[in-house]
Amino acid sequence: MYQTIVAAGEQAIGERDIDPVLDLEAEIGRLREELNAVILAHYYQDGEIQDLADFVGDSLDLSRRAAATDAEVIVFCGVRFMAEVAKILSPSKTVLLPDAEAGCSLEESCQPEPFRRFREQHPDHLALTYINCSAEVKALSDIIVTSSNAAAIIARIPEDRPILFAPDHHLGRYLMRQSGREMTLWPGTCIVHEQFSEREIVKLKVRYPEAKVAAHPECPDSILALADHIGSTRSILDFAITAEGRDFIIATEPGIIHQMKKRAPHKRFIPAPGAEGECACNICPFMALNTLEKLYLCMVNMAPRVEIAEPVRVAALKPLQRMLEMSLTVPTAAAAE
Protein backbone atom coordinates (compact mmCIF):
# COMPACT_ATOMS: atom_id res chain seq x y z
CA MET A 1 0.00 0.00 0.00
CA TYR A 2 1.11 3.55 -0.72
CA GLN A 3 2.67 4.99 2.46
CA THR A 4 1.82 8.53 3.58
CA ILE A 5 3.25 8.54 7.11
CA VAL A 6 6.79 9.74 7.77
CA ALA A 7 7.99 8.36 11.10
CA ALA A 8 10.09 10.18 13.67
CA GLY A 9 13.85 10.01 13.18
CA GLU A 10 16.47 8.31 15.33
CA GLN A 11 16.96 11.44 17.45
CA ALA A 12 13.28 11.61 18.39
CA ILE A 13 12.30 11.29 22.02
CA GLY A 14 9.89 8.59 23.16
CA GLU A 15 7.40 8.07 25.94
CA ARG A 16 10.14 6.79 28.26
CA ASP A 17 11.93 10.11 27.87
CA ILE A 18 9.01 12.16 29.19
CA ASP A 19 9.59 13.56 32.66
CA PRO A 20 6.85 12.01 34.84
CA VAL A 21 6.23 15.34 36.57
CA LEU A 22 5.88 17.25 33.31
CA ASP A 23 2.61 19.15 32.94
CA LEU A 24 1.64 17.72 29.56
CA GLU A 25 -1.33 20.00 29.05
CA ALA A 26 0.77 23.09 29.70
CA GLU A 27 3.55 21.83 27.42
CA ILE A 28 1.11 21.05 24.63
CA GLY A 29 -0.27 24.56 25.00
CA ARG A 30 3.24 26.02 24.83
CA LEU A 31 4.08 24.00 21.72
CA ARG A 32 0.82 25.02 20.07
CA GLU A 33 1.85 28.66 20.38
CA GLU A 34 5.48 28.02 19.43
CA LEU A 35 4.60 26.03 16.31
CA ASN A 36 1.59 28.12 15.31
CA ALA A 37 -0.36 24.88 15.42
CA VAL A 38 -4.04 24.00 15.49
CA ILE A 39 -5.09 20.84 17.35
CA LEU A 40 -8.05 18.95 15.92
CA ALA A 41 -9.80 16.12 17.77
CA HIS A 42 -12.37 13.74 16.38
CA TYR A 43 -15.45 13.00 18.47
CA TYR A 44 -14.13 9.46 19.00
CA GLN A 45 -10.98 10.61 20.81
CA ASP A 46 -10.50 10.34 24.55
CA GLY A 47 -12.17 13.14 26.49
CA GLU A 48 -8.91 14.68 27.73
CA ILE A 49 -7.74 15.12 24.13
CA GLN A 50 -11.09 16.60 23.09
CA ASP A 51 -10.85 19.12 25.92
CA LEU A 52 -7.39 20.26 24.76
CA ALA A 53 -8.33 20.66 21.11
CA ASP A 54 -9.03 23.90 19.28
CA PHE A 55 -11.80 22.18 17.34
CA VAL A 56 -13.74 18.94 17.99
CA GLY A 57 -15.84 17.40 15.26
CA ASP A 58 -16.09 14.94 12.39
CA SER A 59 -13.20 14.37 10.02
CA LEU A 60 -14.22 16.41 7.00
CA ASP A 61 -15.39 19.41 9.00
CA LEU A 62 -12.15 19.38 10.97
CA SER A 63 -10.09 19.33 7.78
CA ARG A 64 -12.06 22.23 6.34
CA ARG A 65 -11.63 24.18 9.57
CA ALA A 66 -7.89 23.54 9.44
CA ALA A 67 -7.71 24.76 5.86
CA ALA A 68 -9.44 27.98 6.89
CA THR A 69 -7.01 28.82 9.71
CA ASP A 70 -3.66 30.57 9.47
CA ALA A 71 -1.98 27.79 11.46
CA GLU A 72 1.19 26.38 9.92
CA VAL A 73 0.88 22.99 11.65
CA ILE A 74 -2.21 20.78 11.85
CA VAL A 75 -2.16 18.20 14.64
CA PHE A 76 -4.93 15.75 13.77
CA CYS A 77 -6.02 13.61 16.72
CA GLY A 78 -7.92 11.01 14.78
CA VAL A 79 -6.92 8.31 12.33
CA ARG A 80 -4.74 8.23 9.24
CA PHE A 81 -7.35 8.83 6.51
CA MET A 82 -8.54 11.94 8.38
CA ALA A 83 -5.03 13.38 8.56
CA GLU A 84 -4.63 12.58 4.86
CA VAL A 85 -7.77 14.57 4.01
CA ALA A 86 -6.32 17.52 5.92
CA LYS A 87 -3.12 17.27 3.87
CA ILE A 88 -5.05 16.92 0.61
CA LEU A 89 -6.96 20.11 1.39
CA SER A 90 -3.98 21.96 2.93
CA PRO A 91 -0.86 20.80 1.06
CA SER A 92 1.34 23.66 2.25
CA LYS A 93 0.74 22.89 5.93
CA THR A 94 2.52 20.34 8.11
CA VAL A 95 0.07 17.65 9.21
CA LEU A 96 0.92 15.54 12.26
CA LEU A 97 -0.76 12.37 13.57
CA PRO A 98 0.00 11.35 17.19
CA ASP A 99 0.26 7.62 16.38
CA ALA A 100 1.40 6.33 12.99
CA GLU A 101 -0.54 3.09 13.52
CA ALA A 102 -3.89 4.85 13.95
CA GLY A 103 -5.57 3.36 10.91
CA CYS A 104 -9.15 2.36 10.12
CA SER A 105 -10.69 -1.06 9.52
CA LEU A 106 -12.69 0.30 6.57
CA GLU A 107 -9.54 1.73 5.00
CA GLU A 108 -7.73 -1.58 5.55
CA SER A 109 -10.60 -3.53 4.00
CA CYS A 110 -10.25 -1.62 0.72
CA GLN A 111 -6.68 -1.65 -0.56
CA PRO A 112 -5.79 0.33 -3.70
CA GLU A 113 -4.91 -2.50 -6.08
CA PRO A 114 -7.98 -4.66 -5.35
CA PHE A 115 -10.10 -1.51 -5.60
CA ARG A 116 -8.50 -0.68 -8.95
CA ARG A 117 -9.41 -4.17 -10.20
CA PHE A 118 -12.95 -3.75 -8.81
CA ARG A 119 -13.30 -0.58 -10.90
CA GLU A 120 -11.88 -2.26 -13.98
CA GLN A 121 -14.47 -5.04 -13.66
CA HIS A 122 -17.23 -2.39 -13.82
CA PRO A 123 -15.94 0.18 -16.35
CA ASP A 124 -19.34 1.82 -16.89
CA HIS A 125 -19.95 2.38 -13.15
CA LEU A 126 -19.37 5.60 -11.23
CA ALA A 127 -17.23 5.03 -8.12
CA LEU A 128 -18.91 6.61 -5.11
CA THR A 129 -16.48 6.16 -2.24
CA TYR A 130 -16.99 6.76 1.47
CA ILE A 131 -14.47 9.15 3.00
CA ASN A 132 -13.16 6.36 5.28
CA CYS A 133 -10.54 5.25 2.76
CA SER A 134 -6.91 5.95 1.89
CA ALA A 135 -5.67 8.84 -0.23
CA GLU A 136 -4.79 6.38 -2.98
CA VAL A 137 -8.31 4.90 -3.06
CA LYS A 138 -9.72 8.43 -3.14
CA ALA A 139 -7.48 9.09 -6.14
CA LEU A 140 -9.12 6.12 -7.91
CA SER A 141 -12.66 7.34 -7.14
CA ASP A 142 -15.13 9.62 -8.91
CA ILE A 143 -16.92 11.17 -5.93
CA ILE A 144 -16.20 11.02 -2.20
CA VAL A 145 -19.19 11.02 0.15
CA THR A 146 -19.90 11.18 3.85
CA SER A 147 -22.69 9.44 5.71
CA SER A 148 -24.76 12.62 5.85
CA ASN A 149 -24.40 13.88 2.28
CA ALA A 150 -24.31 10.55 0.40
CA ALA A 151 -28.08 10.29 -0.11
CA ALA A 152 -28.29 13.83 -1.50
CA ILE A 153 -25.39 13.17 -3.87
CA ILE A 154 -26.88 9.87 -5.06
CA ALA A 155 -30.09 11.74 -5.86
CA ARG A 156 -28.13 13.96 -8.27
CA ILE A 157 -26.58 11.04 -10.18
CA PRO A 158 -28.55 10.11 -13.34
CA GLU A 159 -30.68 7.04 -12.71
CA ASP A 160 -29.25 5.24 -15.73
CA ARG A 161 -25.70 5.54 -14.38
CA PRO A 162 -24.71 2.43 -12.37
CA ILE A 163 -22.89 3.03 -9.10
CA LEU A 164 -20.10 1.28 -7.21
CA PHE A 165 -20.08 1.99 -3.49
CA ALA A 166 -17.10 1.31 -1.24
CA PRO A 167 -15.90 0.42 1.31
CA ASP A 168 -18.73 0.01 3.89
CA HIS A 169 -21.44 -2.38 2.73
CA HIS A 170 -23.72 -1.70 5.72
CA LEU A 171 -23.77 2.00 4.86
CA GLY A 172 -24.19 1.05 1.20
CA ARG A 173 -27.26 -1.08 1.92
CA TYR A 174 -28.74 1.68 4.06
CA LEU A 175 -28.25 4.18 1.23
CA MET A 176 -29.83 1.78 -1.25
CA ARG A 177 -32.96 1.65 0.91
CA GLN A 178 -32.97 5.42 1.35
CA SER A 179 -32.45 6.23 -2.31
CA GLY A 180 -34.18 3.31 -4.03
CA ARG A 181 -31.04 2.88 -6.15
CA GLU A 182 -29.24 -0.39 -6.71
CA MET A 183 -25.49 -0.20 -6.15
CA THR A 184 -22.66 -2.69 -6.42
CA LEU A 185 -21.13 -2.83 -2.96
CA TRP A 186 -17.59 -3.43 -1.73
CA PRO A 187 -17.69 -5.90 1.21
CA GLY A 188 -16.01 -3.76 3.92
CA THR A 189 -17.17 -3.12 7.49
CA CYS A 190 -16.22 -1.03 10.50
CA ILE A 191 -14.98 -3.27 13.33
CA VAL A 192 -16.70 -1.07 15.93
CA HIS A 193 -20.15 -0.79 14.36
CA GLU A 194 -20.04 -4.44 13.28
CA GLN A 195 -19.70 -5.55 16.91
CA PHE A 196 -22.88 -4.06 18.40
CA SER A 197 -25.23 -6.74 19.68
CA GLU A 198 -28.95 -6.71 18.87
CA ARG A 199 -29.62 -8.91 21.89
CA GLU A 200 -27.69 -6.68 24.30
CA ILE A 201 -29.41 -3.53 23.01
CA VAL A 202 -32.81 -5.16 23.44
CA LYS A 203 -31.81 -6.01 27.03
CA LEU A 204 -30.89 -2.35 27.57
CA LYS A 205 -34.24 -1.25 26.19
CA VAL A 206 -35.97 -3.51 28.70
CA ARG A 207 -33.89 -1.99 31.49
CA TYR A 208 -34.49 1.56 30.22
CA PRO A 209 -37.93 1.34 28.58
CA GLU A 210 -38.09 5.05 27.70
CA ALA A 211 -34.61 5.11 26.12
CA LYS A 212 -34.21 6.18 22.51
CA VAL A 213 -31.63 4.42 20.33
CA ALA A 214 -29.37 6.46 18.05
CA ALA A 215 -27.29 4.48 15.54
CA HIS A 216 -24.71 5.17 12.85
CA PRO A 217 -25.56 3.77 9.40
CA GLU A 218 -22.31 1.77 9.46
CA CYS A 219 -24.19 -0.58 11.85
CA PRO A 220 -25.73 -3.84 10.57
CA ASP A 221 -29.40 -3.86 9.61
CA SER A 222 -30.39 -5.64 12.83
CA ILE A 223 -29.12 -2.68 14.86
CA LEU A 224 -30.60 -0.04 12.56
CA ALA A 225 -34.00 -1.74 12.92
CA LEU A 226 -33.92 -0.89 16.64
CA ALA A 227 -32.97 2.75 16.14
CA ASP A 228 -35.14 5.80 16.73
CA HIS A 229 -32.57 7.87 14.87
CA ILE A 230 -30.00 6.91 12.22
CA GLY A 231 -27.36 9.40 11.20
CA SER A 232 -23.76 10.57 11.03
CA THR A 233 -21.72 11.14 14.16
CA ARG A 234 -22.70 14.81 14.36
CA SER A 235 -26.33 13.95 13.59
CA ILE A 236 -26.36 11.47 16.48
CA LEU A 237 -24.86 14.13 18.76
CA ASP A 238 -27.50 16.69 17.79
CA PHE A 239 -30.32 14.17 18.21
CA ALA A 240 -29.17 13.06 21.65
CA ILE A 241 -28.84 16.66 22.85
CA THR A 242 -32.11 18.04 21.45
CA ALA A 243 -34.57 15.13 21.46
CA GLU A 244 -37.05 14.83 24.28
CA GLY A 245 -36.35 12.19 26.89
CA ARG A 246 -33.68 11.44 29.46
CA ASP A 247 -32.16 8.13 28.37
CA PHE A 248 -30.33 7.50 25.10
CA ILE A 249 -28.59 4.35 23.88
CA ILE A 250 -25.72 5.35 21.60
CA ALA A 251 -24.76 2.85 18.87
CA THR A 252 -21.54 4.39 17.67
CA GLU A 253 -18.04 4.80 19.14
CA PRO A 254 -18.57 5.94 22.76
CA GLY A 255 -16.06 8.81 22.57
CA ILE A 256 -18.96 10.93 21.32
CA ILE A 257 -20.62 10.60 24.73
CA HIS A 258 -18.04 12.99 26.20
CA GLN A 259 -19.55 15.83 24.16
CA MET A 260 -23.09 14.68 24.94
CA LYS A 261 -22.45 14.84 28.68
CA LYS A 262 -20.91 18.29 28.39
CA ARG A 263 -23.82 19.68 26.40
CA ALA A 264 -26.71 17.87 28.11
CA PRO A 265 -25.56 16.90 31.62
CA HIS A 266 -29.15 16.27 32.74
CA LYS A 267 -29.48 13.33 30.35
CA ARG A 268 -28.18 9.76 30.58
CA PHE A 269 -26.19 8.38 27.64
CA ILE A 270 -25.66 4.64 27.52
CA PRO A 271 -23.07 3.15 25.14
CA ALA A 272 -24.47 0.29 23.09
CA PRO A 273 -22.65 -2.91 24.10
CA GLY A 274 -20.98 -5.55 22.00
CA ALA A 275 -21.88 -9.21 21.86
CA GLU A 276 -20.21 -9.95 25.18
CA GLY A 277 -22.12 -7.26 27.01
CA GLU A 278 -19.30 -5.82 29.09
CA CYS A 279 -16.55 -6.07 26.47
CA ALA A 280 -14.69 -3.00 25.25
CA CYS A 281 -15.37 -3.88 21.61
CA ASN A 282 -17.45 -0.73 21.16
CA ILE A 283 -14.23 1.31 21.49
CA CYS A 284 -12.28 1.93 18.28
CA PRO A 285 -8.82 0.42 18.89
CA PHE A 286 -7.29 2.77 16.31
CA MET A 287 -8.71 5.94 17.84
CA ALA A 288 -7.57 4.71 21.25
CA LEU A 289 -3.93 4.64 20.09
CA ASN A 290 -3.75 8.42 20.37
CA THR A 291 -2.90 9.55 23.91
CA LEU A 292 -1.94 12.80 25.60
CA GLU A 293 1.68 11.61 25.70
CA LYS A 294 1.72 10.85 21.97
CA LEU A 295 0.08 14.18 21.21
CA TYR A 296 2.90 15.92 23.08
CA LEU A 297 5.59 13.80 21.41
CA CYS A 298 4.36 14.34 17.87
CA MET A 299 4.58 18.08 18.44
CA VAL A 300 8.07 17.81 19.93
CA ASN A 301 9.34 15.47 17.19
CA MET A 302 7.26 16.98 14.36
CA ALA A 303 6.37 13.40 13.47
CA PRO A 304 4.62 11.15 12.59
CA ARG A 305 3.97 13.45 9.65
CA VAL A 306 1.66 13.01 6.65
CA GLU A 307 3.25 13.46 3.23
CA ILE A 308 1.37 12.71 0.00
CA ALA A 309 2.99 12.64 -3.43
CA GLU A 310 1.59 15.50 -5.46
CA PRO A 311 0.10 13.35 -8.27
CA VAL A 312 -1.81 11.29 -5.69
CA ARG A 313 -2.89 14.38 -3.76
CA VAL A 314 -4.18 16.14 -6.87
CA ALA A 315 -6.04 13.03 -8.02
CA ALA A 316 -7.55 12.55 -4.54
CA LEU A 317 -8.57 16.22 -4.36
CA LYS A 318 -10.78 15.95 -7.45
CA PRO A 319 -13.43 13.58 -5.99
CA LEU A 320 -13.42 15.57 -2.74
CA GLN A 321 -14.08 18.76 -4.69
CA ARG A 322 -16.80 17.04 -6.69
CA MET A 323 -18.48 16.03 -3.42
CA LEU A 324 -18.54 19.64 -2.28
CA GLU A 325 -19.87 20.79 -5.65
CA MET A 326 -22.66 18.18 -5.65
CA SER A 327 -23.80 18.72 -2.08
CA LEU A 328 -27.13 20.47 -2.01
CA THR A 329 -25.91 22.70 0.83
CA VAL A 330 -22.47 23.76 1.97
CA PRO A 331 -21.20 20.92 4.21
CA THR A 332 -21.17 21.66 7.93
CA ALA A 333 -19.99 19.69 10.95
CA ALA A 334 -22.87 17.27 10.29
CA ALA A 335 -21.42 16.41 6.91
CA ALA A 336 -18.77 13.99 8.04
CA GLU A 337 -18.37 10.29 8.41
C-alpha positions as CSV (number, residue, x, y, z in Angstrom):
1,M,0.0,0.0,0.0
2,Y,1.1,3.6,-0.7
3,Q,2.7,5.0,2.5
4,T,1.8,8.5,3.6
5,I,3.3,8.5,7.1
6,V,6.8,9.7,7.8
7,A,8.0,8.4,11.1
8,A,10.1,10.2,13.7
9,G,13.9,10.0,13.2
10,E,16.5,8.3,15.3
11,Q,17.0,11.4,17.5
12,A,13.3,11.6,18.4
13,I,12.3,11.3,22.0
14,G,9.9,8.6,23.2
15,E,7.4,8.1,25.9
16,R,10.1,6.8,28.3
17,D,11.9,10.1,27.9
18,I,9.0,12.2,29.2
19,D,9.6,13.6,32.7
20,P,6.8,12.0,34.8
21,V,6.2,15.3,36.6
22,L,5.9,17.3,33.3
23,D,2.6,19.1,32.9
24,L,1.6,17.7,29.6
25,E,-1.3,20.0,29.0
26,A,0.8,23.1,29.7
27,E,3.6,21.8,27.4
28,I,1.1,21.1,24.6
29,G,-0.3,24.6,25.0
30,R,3.2,26.0,24.8
31,L,4.1,24.0,21.7
32,R,0.8,25.0,20.1
33,E,1.8,28.7,20.4
34,E,5.5,28.0,19.4
35,L,4.6,26.0,16.3
36,N,1.6,28.1,15.3
37,A,-0.4,24.9,15.4
38,V,-4.0,24.0,15.5
39,I,-5.1,20.8,17.4
40,L,-8.0,18.9,15.9
41,A,-9.8,16.1,17.8
42,H,-12.4,13.7,16.4
43,Y,-15.5,13.0,18.5
44,Y,-14.1,9.5,19.0
45,Q,-11.0,10.6,20.8
46,D,-10.5,10.3,24.6
47,G,-12.2,13.1,26.5
48,E,-8.9,14.7,27.7
49,I,-7.7,15.1,24.1
50,Q,-11.1,16.6,23.1
51,D,-10.8,19.1,25.9
52,L,-7.4,20.3,24.8
53,A,-8.3,20.7,21.1
54,D,-9.0,23.9,19.3
55,F,-11.8,22.2,17.3
56,V,-13.7,18.9,18.0
57,G,-15.8,17.4,15.3
58,D,-16.1,14.9,12.4
59,S,-13.2,14.4,10.0
60,L,-14.2,16.4,7.0
61,D,-15.4,19.4,9.0
62,L,-12.2,19.4,11.0
63,S,-10.1,19.3,7.8
64,R,-12.1,22.2,6.3
65,R,-11.6,24.2,9.6
66,A,-7.9,23.5,9.4
67,A,-7.7,24.8,5.9
68,A,-9.4,28.0,6.9
69,T,-7.0,28.8,9.7
70,D,-3.7,30.6,9.5
71,A,-2.0,27.8,11.5
72,E,1.2,26.4,9.9
73,V,0.9,23.0,11.6
74,I,-2.2,20.8,11.8
75,V,-2.2,18.2,14.6
76,F,-4.9,15.7,13.8
77,C,-6.0,13.6,16.7
78,G,-7.9,11.0,14.8
79,V,-6.9,8.3,12.3
80,R,-4.7,8.2,9.2
81,F,-7.3,8.8,6.5
82,M,-8.5,11.9,8.4
83,A,-5.0,13.4,8.6
84,E,-4.6,12.6,4.9
85,V,-7.8,14.6,4.0
86,A,-6.3,17.5,5.9
87,K,-3.1,17.3,3.9
88,I,-5.1,16.9,0.6
89,L,-7.0,20.1,1.4
90,S,-4.0,22.0,2.9
91,P,-0.9,20.8,1.1
92,S,1.3,23.7,2.2
93,K,0.7,22.9,5.9
94,T,2.5,20.3,8.1
95,V,0.1,17.6,9.2
96,L,0.9,15.5,12.3
97,L,-0.8,12.4,13.6
98,P,0.0,11.4,17.2
99,D,0.3,7.6,16.4
100,A,1.4,6.3,13.0
101,E,-0.5,3.1,13.5
102,A,-3.9,4.9,14.0
103,G,-5.6,3.4,10.9
104,C,-9.2,2.4,10.1
105,S,-10.7,-1.1,9.5
106,L,-12.7,0.3,6.6
107,E,-9.5,1.7,5.0
108,E,-7.7,-1.6,5.6
109,S,-10.6,-3.5,4.0
110,C,-10.2,-1.6,0.7
111,Q,-6.7,-1.6,-0.6
112,P,-5.8,0.3,-3.7
113,E,-4.9,-2.5,-6.1
114,P,-8.0,-4.7,-5.3
115,F,-10.1,-1.5,-5.6
116,R,-8.5,-0.7,-8.9
117,R,-9.4,-4.2,-10.2
118,F,-12.9,-3.8,-8.8
119,R,-13.3,-0.6,-10.9
120,E,-11.9,-2.3,-14.0
121,Q,-14.5,-5.0,-13.7
122,H,-17.2,-2.4,-13.8
123,P,-15.9,0.2,-16.3
124,D,-19.3,1.8,-16.9
125,H,-19.9,2.4,-13.2
126,L,-19.4,5.6,-11.2
127,A,-17.2,5.0,-8.1
128,L,-18.9,6.6,-5.1
129,T,-16.5,6.2,-2.2
130,Y,-17.0,6.8,1.5
131,I,-14.5,9.1,3.0
132,N,-13.2,6.4,5.3
133,C,-10.5,5.2,2.8
134,S,-6.9,6.0,1.9
135,A,-5.7,8.8,-0.2
136,E,-4.8,6.4,-3.0
137,V,-8.3,4.9,-3.1
138,K,-9.7,8.4,-3.1
139,A,-7.5,9.1,-6.1
140,L,-9.1,6.1,-7.9
141,S,-12.7,7.3,-7.1
142,D,-15.1,9.6,-8.9
143,I,-16.9,11.2,-5.9
144,I,-16.2,11.0,-2.2
145,V,-19.2,11.0,0.1
146,T,-19.9,11.2,3.8
147,S,-22.7,9.4,5.7
148,S,-24.8,12.6,5.9
149,N,-24.4,13.9,2.3
150,A,-24.3,10.6,0.4
151,A,-28.1,10.3,-0.1
152,A,-28.3,13.8,-1.5
153,I,-25.4,13.2,-3.9
154,I,-26.9,9.9,-5.1
155,A,-30.1,11.7,-5.9
156,R,-28.1,14.0,-8.3
157,I,-26.6,11.0,-10.2
158,P,-28.6,10.1,-13.3
159,E,-30.7,7.0,-12.7
160,D,-29.3,5.2,-15.7
161,R,-25.7,5.5,-14.4
162,P,-24.7,2.4,-12.4
163,I,-22.9,3.0,-9.1
164,L,-20.1,1.3,-7.2
165,F,-20.1,2.0,-3.5
166,A,-17.1,1.3,-1.2
167,P,-15.9,0.4,1.3
168,D,-18.7,0.0,3.9
169,H,-21.4,-2.4,2.7
170,H,-23.7,-1.7,5.7
171,L,-23.8,2.0,4.9
172,G,-24.2,1.0,1.2
173,R,-27.3,-1.1,1.9
174,Y,-28.7,1.7,4.1
175,L,-28.3,4.2,1.2
176,M,-29.8,1.8,-1.3
177,R,-33.0,1.6,0.9
178,Q,-33.0,5.4,1.4
179,S,-32.4,6.2,-2.3
180,G,-34.2,3.3,-4.0
181,R,-31.0,2.9,-6.2
182,E,-29.2,-0.4,-6.7
183,M,-25.5,-0.2,-6.2
184,T,-22.7,-2.7,-6.4
185,L,-21.1,-2.8,-3.0
186,W,-17.6,-3.4,-1.7
187,P,-17.7,-5.9,1.2
188,G,-16.0,-3.8,3.9
189,T,-17.2,-3.1,7.5
190,C,-16.2,-1.0,10.5
191,I,-15.0,-3.3,13.3
192,V,-16.7,-1.1,15.9
193,H,-20.2,-0.8,14.4
194,E,-20.0,-4.4,13.3
195,Q,-19.7,-5.5,16.9
196,F,-22.9,-4.1,18.4
197,S,-25.2,-6.7,19.7
198,E,-29.0,-6.7,18.9
199,R,-29.6,-8.9,21.9
200,E,-27.7,-6.7,24.3
201,I,-29.4,-3.5,23.0
202,V,-32.8,-5.2,23.4
203,K,-31.8,-6.0,27.0
204,L,-30.9,-2.4,27.6
205,K,-34.2,-1.2,26.2
206,V,-36.0,-3.5,28.7
207,R,-33.9,-2.0,31.5
208,Y,-34.5,1.6,30.2
209,P,-37.9,1.3,28.6
210,E,-38.1,5.1,27.7
211,A,-34.6,5.1,26.1
212,K,-34.2,6.2,22.5
213,V,-31.6,4.4,20.3
214,A,-29.4,6.5,18.0
215,A,-27.3,4.5,15.5
216,H,-24.7,5.2,12.9
217,P,-25.6,3.8,9.4
218,E,-22.3,1.8,9.5
219,C,-24.2,-0.6,11.8
220,P,-25.7,-3.8,10.6
221,D,-29.4,-3.9,9.6
222,S,-30.4,-5.6,12.8
223,I,-29.1,-2.7,14.9
224,L,-30.6,0.0,12.6
225,A,-34.0,-1.7,12.9
226,L,-33.9,-0.9,16.6
227,A,-33.0,2.8,16.1
228,D,-35.1,5.8,16.7
229,H,-32.6,7.9,14.9
230,I,-30.0,6.9,12.2
231,G,-27.4,9.4,11.2
232,S,-23.8,10.6,11.0
233,T,-21.7,11.1,14.2
234,R,-22.7,14.8,14.4
235,S,-26.3,14.0,13.6
236,I,-26.4,11.5,16.5
237,L,-24.9,14.1,18.8
238,D,-27.5,16.7,17.8
239,F,-30.3,14.2,18.2
240,A,-29.2,13.1,21.7
241,I,-28.8,16.7,22.8
242,T,-32.1,18.0,21.5
243,A,-34.6,15.1,21.5
244,E,-37.1,14.8,24.3
245,G,-36.3,12.2,26.9
246,R,-33.7,11.4,29.5
247,D,-32.2,8.1,28.4
248,F,-30.3,7.5,25.1
249,I,-28.6,4.3,23.9
250,I,-25.7,5.3,21.6
251,A,-24.8,2.9,18.9
252,T,-21.5,4.4,17.7
253,E,-18.0,4.8,19.1
254,P,-18.6,5.9,22.8
255,G,-16.1,8.8,22.6
256,I,-19.0,10.9,21.3
257,I,-20.6,10.6,24.7
258,H,-18.0,13.0,26.2
259,Q,-19.6,15.8,24.2
260,M,-23.1,14.7,24.9
261,K,-22.5,14.8,28.7
262,K,-20.9,18.3,28.4
263,R,-23.8,19.7,26.4
264,A,-26.7,17.9,28.1
265,P,-25.6,16.9,31.6
266,H,-29.2,16.3,32.7
267,K,-29.5,13.3,30.4
268,R,-28.2,9.8,30.6
269,F,-26.2,8.4,27.6
270,I,-25.7,4.6,27.5
271,P,-23.1,3.1,25.1
272,A,-24.5,0.3,23.1
273,P,-22.6,-2.9,24.1
274,G,-21.0,-5.5,22.0
275,A,-21.9,-9.2,21.9
276,E,-20.2,-10.0,25.2
277,G,-22.1,-7.3,27.0
278,E,-19.3,-5.8,29.1
279,C,-16.6,-6.1,26.5
280,A,-14.7,-3.0,25.2
281,C,-15.4,-3.9,21.6
282,N,-17.5,-0.7,21.2
283,I,-14.2,1.3,21.5
284,C,-12.3,1.9,18.3
285,P,-8.8,0.4,18.9
286,F,-7.3,2.8,16.3
287,M,-8.7,5.9,17.8
288,A,-7.6,4.7,21.3
289,L,-3.9,4.6,20.1
290,N,-3.7,8.4,20.4
291,T,-2.9,9.5,23.9
292,L,-1.9,12.8,25.6
293,E,1.7,11.6,25.7
294,K,1.7,10.8,22.0
295,L,0.1,14.2,21.2
296,Y,2.9,15.9,23.1
297,L,5.6,13.8,21.4
298,C,4.4,14.3,17.9
299,M,4.6,18.1,18.4
300,V,8.1,17.8,19.9
301,N,9.3,15.5,17.2
302,M,7.3,17.0,14.4
303,A,6.4,13.4,13.5
304,P,4.6,11.1,12.6
305,R,4.0,13.4,9.7
306,V,1.7,13.0,6.7
307,E,3.2,13.5,3.2
308,I,1.4,12.7,0.0
309,A,3.0,12.6,-3.4
310,E,1.6,15.5,-5.5
311,P,0.1,13.3,-8.3
312,V,-1.8,11.3,-5.7
313,R,-2.9,14.4,-3.8
314,V,-4.2,16.1,-6.9
315,A,-6.0,13.0,-8.0
316,A,-7.6,12.6,-4.5
317,L,-8.6,16.2,-4.4
318,K,-10.8,16.0,-7.5
319,P,-13.4,13.6,-6.0
320,L,-13.4,15.6,-2.7
321,Q,-14.1,18.8,-4.7
322,R,-16.8,17.0,-6.7
323,M,-18.5,16.0,-3.4
324,L,-18.5,19.6,-2.3
325,E,-19.9,20.8,-5.6
326,M,-22.7,18.2,-5.6
327,S,-23.8,18.7,-2.1
328,L,-27.1,20.5,-2.0
329,T,-25.9,22.7,0.8
330,V,-22.5,23.8,2.0
331,P,-21.2,20.9,4.2
332,T,-21.2,21.7,7.9
333,A,-20.0,19.7,11.0
334,A,-22.9,17.3,10.3
335,A,-21.4,16.4,6.9
336,A,-18.8,14.0,8.0
337,E,-18.4,10.3,8.4
